[in-house]
Amino acid sequence: MARIVVAGAGAIGASIAYNLAELGAREVVLAERNRVASGATAKAMGGVRQQFSTAAEVRLAQASMRFFEELGAPLFDQVGYLFVATTEEGLAELEQRRRLQAELGVPVERVEATFVEGLRTDDVLGAVFCPSDGVADPPAVTRELVVRARKLGVEVREGTAAETLDGDVLVIACGPHSAELATTRGVELPVRPLCRQLLETSDLPKVPENLPMVLEAESGFHFRRRGERLVLAMVDPEPRWGFDEVVDESLLDDRLERLVHRFQPAAKATIERSWAGLYDMTPDAHPILGEVADGVYAACGFSGHGFMQSPAVGRAVAEELLGESPSIDLSPYRLSRFESDASFPETLVL
């Protein structure tokens, strides 16, 4: 292929461009309307987990984990993911998912949540923990990928719309804006933006450095350490579809109360910062990967999981673009699945 234009310099686009160059492609342009890692990637929670509810997503996560482990600290901290359940129904769902994950080789186990210092567990009926999961710095990881891509000859064009560039192949990897770009090539992608928000606490010097990502199975409330602060998030009571990235301040007190209830060292915490970003959602919460028209490929619709899946996706999409057999099975992620009744909805969308 003479020239490949990758649209979007977030985690997905950067990973595809880097892997294309590593596989030998020599005319690759990474185009970004704004700046590298300035969109959804800049606002992401940064969790990296293998605990999904479908086999296809677990395999994507497993393939990505190898890359994150190679990065290591400070870009990736392998502190684990802890899911706690406070109801019998929630515990049953955790166990069902754990069995699937374990069958696929994920080192996830039933544990006593009391091993996490400061965590309230008197209302916890059970918990599962995967020590090889962890938390990362999405913008820093993305910039690292771009640095590597540049060294291999990728041309990085910031402040440039991909549709203004000539190329033999266009790869649409611009998150919630992917459907808009696809229409310029006569393609309709079922991808739409969903607003989500994150909150950051005041400094909490007593938070242990090895604090895992903690998630409540029933509510989806979760939090992680970032420096001496905690970042927390939860699904909004009602979905907020659209491109408006606005924080709903009416939810802040509730989220802080949940944190204080679950994690005792946060008893005196305040919310110091909040921000909103966009998920690129598909009807089944799985991405769209592969060719969607002649010379047009998609890598979008990750429904909040793009950063953590970017290493495996970047490799597999690059391999397919260059005529190689993808290292992971991309067949579940084709656009054509929406033309039939085939569906494998991911239930663990955080």
N, C-alpha and C positions, 0 to 999 in steps of 0.2 A: 504494500500500500504506500502510495507516494506521500500522503499527508493525512494525519489524523488530528482532528481538533477535539479536545476534551473540554466540554463546557462545564465550568464550576470548579473552583479551587478550594473546595472543602475537603474533608477527609476522603470521601469516595473518589472525587476527581483526581486528587493528588496521588492516591494509591494507584489508580489506573494508569496515570501518566508515568509514574515511577516504574511500575511493572512492565509497561510497554517498552520503555527504554532499556530496562534490565534484560528483557527478552530479545533485544536487538533492533527494535524499531528506531529509525533515525530521523524521521520527520514528524515529530509530535509537538503540538502546541497545546498548552494548558491555558485556557482563557477564563478570566474572571471579571465580571462586571465591576466589582469593587476591589477588595484586596484579598490576598490569601487568608483563608480561615476567618473571614469576616462575617459569615452568615450564621446558619444554624450551628455549625461546628464551634463557633466562638462562644455559644451560649449553652452548650451541652453539659449534662451532669458528669459525663466522663466515666460511667460505669462500664466494666468489661466483664461479661458473664457468659457462662455456658448453660445456665439453668433456664431453658426455654421449654415450651410445652409441645413442640413438634420436632420430629427427628430431623427434618431439613434444616431448621434453624439451629438446632444443637450442633449439627455437623459444620455449618458455617462458622459458628462460634469457636468450635474446637480448632478449625483450621486457622482462624484469626489469632487464637491464643498463643500459638507458637511465635508469631511475630512480636506480640507484646512482651512475651517472656524474654525474647532476645533484646528488646529495647531496655528493659529493666528500669530501675530508678535513675533519675527522678521522674522520667516520663511515664513510668508505670509502676505502681506499688501493688504487689500481689498479697493483698490483705484479706481476700476472700469475700464472699457474699453470704449473709445469714438471712434466711427467711424464717420468721416466727409466725405461728398460728395461735389464735386465741379462741377458736371455735372448733368443734369436731369436724364440721364441713370443710373449714379451711385446712385443717390438718390432713384430711383425706385427700384433698386436691394436691397438697404438697407431696404426700407420699406417692400418689399416682405419677406425678411428674418426676419425682426422684427415681422411681423404678425405671422409667423410660431413659432418663439421663444416665443412670448407672449402667443400663444395658448397652448404651452407646460408648461407654468408657469414661464418662465424666466422674471424677472422684468426689461425689456428693454423698453425704452421710447424715443420718439422724444424729442430732447432738443435743446436749443440755445447753440452753442459751446462757446459762449462768457463767460460762467461760468468758463472756464479754464484760469487762469491768465497768460497773456503773449502769448496766442495762437492767431495767425493771423486768422481772420474769414471773412475778407471782400470778399473773393472768395468762401466762403462756402455756398452752397445752402440749406444744411440741415445736421442734425447729429442725431445719436442714441447713447444712453448711458445705460450701465448696471452697476449699482453701486455695485453689489455683485461679479463682476469679480475682478481680481486683478493681482498682480505680486508676484513671490516667488523666493526663492533661491534653484534651483534644486539640486546642490551637497549637500547642508546642509539638505534638506528634505530627500534625499536618504540616507544620513548617519544616520539620525534619524530613518528611517525605519530599517536600518541594526542593529542599537543598540537595537531597540525593538525586532527584530527577534532573535538576539543572546540571549537576556534575556529569550526568550521563547524556547530556545534549538536548534535553527538553527545553523548548522555548516557553517561557512563562510570560503571559501578557496580562498584567493587571489593568483595571480600568477599561477593559475591552469586551464588548459583547460578542459571543461566539458566532452569532448569525452574520456578523460583518466580515468574517474571515472565510477565505476559500479553503476547501479541503475535500479530499476524496471520501472521507468518513467523518461523521459527527457522532460524538458520544455525549449523550445528554445525562449529566450528573449534577444538576443544579437544584437538587432538593425540591422544596415546595414550588419553585418556579419552573420545574421541568415540563409541566403540561403546557405552559405558555410557549416555551421554546419549541416544543414538539409540533404545535399547530403551524409554525412557520414552515414545517416540512410535510404538512398534510397528515399528521398523525395525532390521534386522540388518545391521550394517556389518562386513565382513571386515577389521577393523583391530585389531592387537594390539601390545602394547608390547614393545620389545626394548631391553635395557639396553646402553649403550655408555659408555666412559669416556675421559677426557682427562687429560693430565698436563701440568704446567707446570714448567719448569726454574728454577734459580737465575738471578740476573742475569748476563747475558752482554754486557757493554758493546761488544764488538767485532762484534756482529752488524750487518751493513749494513742501513740503513733500507729499502732497496729489495729486500730478500730476498723472492723470490716464494714462494708456497705450493709446496712441493716434495713430490712424491708418487712412490713406487716402484710401478711398474705391476704387478709380480707380487705383492707382499705387501700392497699397499694402505697401507703405512706412510706417514705424511705429517706435515709440521710447517710452522709459520708463525711469524713474529715477532709478538709482542704486547708493546709497550713494549720493555724491554731483556731480555725473556725469550722463550723458545720454548714454544709449545704443540704437543703431539704426540698422535697418535692412531693406532689401527690396529684392524682387526676382531679380535674375540676368537677364540681357537682353536675354541671351541664357543659357539653362540648362547645368550644368557641371556634367555629369554623371561620376561616378568612385570614387575611394578611395583616390584620391589626395586631401588633405586638405590644399589648397593654397589660400591665399588672392589675389584677383584681385585688385591691387592697382590703376588701371586706373579708378575704380569706386568711389574712395574715395572722390574726389572733388565734384562729382555730389551728393553724399549722404549728404555731409556736406551742400551744397547749399540748398538742399531740407529741411534740418533741420532748417537752418537759416531763410528760407522763412516762414516756418510754426510756428516756436517758437522763438519769439523775444529775450528772455533771453539768447539764444544761439548765439547771434550775434558775439561774440568774441571767440567762441569755436574753438578748434582745435581737430583733431583726434589724440589721444594719444596711442591708442591700437586697434589692429584688430586681428581677428582670424577666422578660418574656421572650420566647423564641418560637420557632415553628417546626412542627413535625410534618413530613411529607407522607400523607396517609393514602393507603390503597384500601379497597373494600375488604380485603382479607388480612390486612396488616402484614403482608409479605411484599418484598421488593419486586420490581419489574426489571429483569436482566436479559440482555441479548438484543438481537436485531429486531427492530420494530418496523422498518421500511428499508428500501434499498439504500445502503450506505448510511443508515441511521441506527444507532444502538442506544439502548437505555440502561441506566444504572441509577434508579431512583425509586421512591415509594417505600423507604425503609421504615417508616412508621416509628421513628424514635430510636432505631437500632443501627443506624448507618455507621456511626463512628466505631462501635465495637465490632462490626462486621466488615469494616473497610479493608483490612489486610487480605482476607480470603477473597472477597469480591473483586478487589483490584487485580489480584493475580489471575483469577478465573476469567474475568472479562477480557483482560489483556491477552490471555492465551487464546481465547476464542476469536478475538479480533485478528490475530496473526495466523489463524488457521490451524492452531494446535488443539488438542483435546483438553478441555478445561479440567483442572485438578479437582474441582468439585462439580457435582451434578447440578447443572443450571436448569434442567427441564422443569422443575416445579415452579420456576419463576418467570416463565414466558408470558408475554402479554396475551397470547391466545387463550390462556386458561379462563379468561373472563367471558369468552364466547360460549362456554359450556357450563355445566353445573359443577365442574371440578372446583373444589374449595378445601383449603386446609387452614382455617383461621387460627392465627396465633392468639392465644388467650392471655398471655403474659406481656401486655403492653403497658409499660410504666412511664 
